[in-house]
Amino acid sequence: YQYLRRYKKKEDLDHFFFTPERTEGTEKECLKLLLEFCGRHNPSWTELSNFTHFLNFQLSKCEKSVFCGPAVGADFQGF
């Protein structure tokens, strides 16, 4: 949710890292954003669950990647 929220606002994600202790928004806002980005019309709970698990897995890998870190600088900006 933290990534999707910032992405929708067109904020720079290159220097953002997920913080599990941080609570942002409401459950309603979170669900609305997940429905918007899920890519399915009227998704089931299983589809939303799969989407969030996949997105979480990909973003976790991205945060750990040397190619996606802020240390890479302008060479891969926005990657």
C-alpha positions as CSV (number, residue, x, y, z in Angstrom):
1,Y,0.0,0.0,0.0
2,Q,2.8,2.4,0.9
3,Y,4.4,2.0,-2.6
4,L,1.1,2.1,-4.5
5,R,0.0,5.2,-2.6
6,R,3.3,7.1,-3.4
7,Y,3.3,5.8,-7.0
8,K,-0.2,7.1,-7.6
9,K,0.9,10.5,-6.3
10,K,3.8,10.4,-8.7
11,E,6.3,10.6,-5.8
12,D,9.9,9.5,-6.2
13,L,10.2,5.9,-5.2
14,D,13.9,5.6,-5.6
15,H,14.7,6.5,-2.0
16,F,11.6,5.0,-0.4
17,F,11.7,1.8,1.6
18,F,8.8,-0.1,3.1
19,T,8.4,0.4,6.9
20,P,6.2,-2.3,8.4
21,E,5.8,-0.3,11.7
22,R,4.4,2.7,9.8
23,T,0.6,2.8,9.5
24,E,-0.7,4.9,6.6
25,G,-4.2,5.5,5.5
26,T,-7.3,3.6,6.4
27,E,-8.5,0.1,5.5
28,K,-11.0,1.6,3.1
29,E,-8.3,3.6,1.3
30,C,-6.0,0.6,1.1
31,L,-8.7,-1.6,-0.4
32,K,-9.7,1.1,-2.9
33,L,-6.1,1.4,-4.1
34,L,-5.6,-2.4,-4.3
35,L,-8.8,-2.7,-6.4
36,E,-7.5,0.1,-8.7
37,F,-4.1,-1.4,-9.3
38,C,-5.1,-5.1,-9.3
39,G,-5.8,-5.0,-13.0
40,R,-9.0,-7.1,-12.7
41,H,-12.6,-5.9,-12.9
42,N,-14.4,-6.9,-9.8
43,P,-11.6,-9.2,-8.4
44,S,-12.3,-12.0,-5.9
45,W,-10.6,-11.9,-2.5
46,T,-8.3,-14.7,-3.7
47,E,-7.2,-12.6,-6.7
48,L,-6.6,-9.6,-4.4
49,S,-4.6,-11.8,-2.0
50,N,-2.5,-13.2,-4.9
51,F,-1.9,-9.7,-6.2
52,T,-0.7,-8.4,-2.8
53,H,1.5,-11.4,-2.1
54,F,3.1,-11.1,-5.6
55,L,3.5,-7.4,-5.3
56,N,5.0,-7.7,-1.8
57,F,7.5,-10.4,-3.0
58,Q,8.6,-8.3,-6.0
59,L,9.0,-5.1,-4.0
60,S,11.0,-7.0,-1.3
61,K,13.3,-8.3,-4.0
62,C,13.6,-4.9,-5.6
63,E,14.6,-3.3,-2.3
64,K,17.4,-5.8,-1.8
65,S,18.7,-5.6,-5.4
66,V,21.9,-3.7,-6.0
67,F,20.5,-2.5,-9.3
68,C,17.5,-0.7,-7.7
69,G,19.2,0.9,-4.7
70,P,19.8,4.6,-4.3
71,A,23.5,4.0,-4.4
72,V,23.2,3.3,-8.2
73,G,22.4,6.9,-8.7
74,A,21.3,8.5,-12.0
75,D,22.4,5.5,-14.1
76,F,19.2,3.6,-13.4
77,Q,17.0,6.4,-12.1
78,G,13.3,5.3,-12.0
79,F,14.3,1.7,-12.6
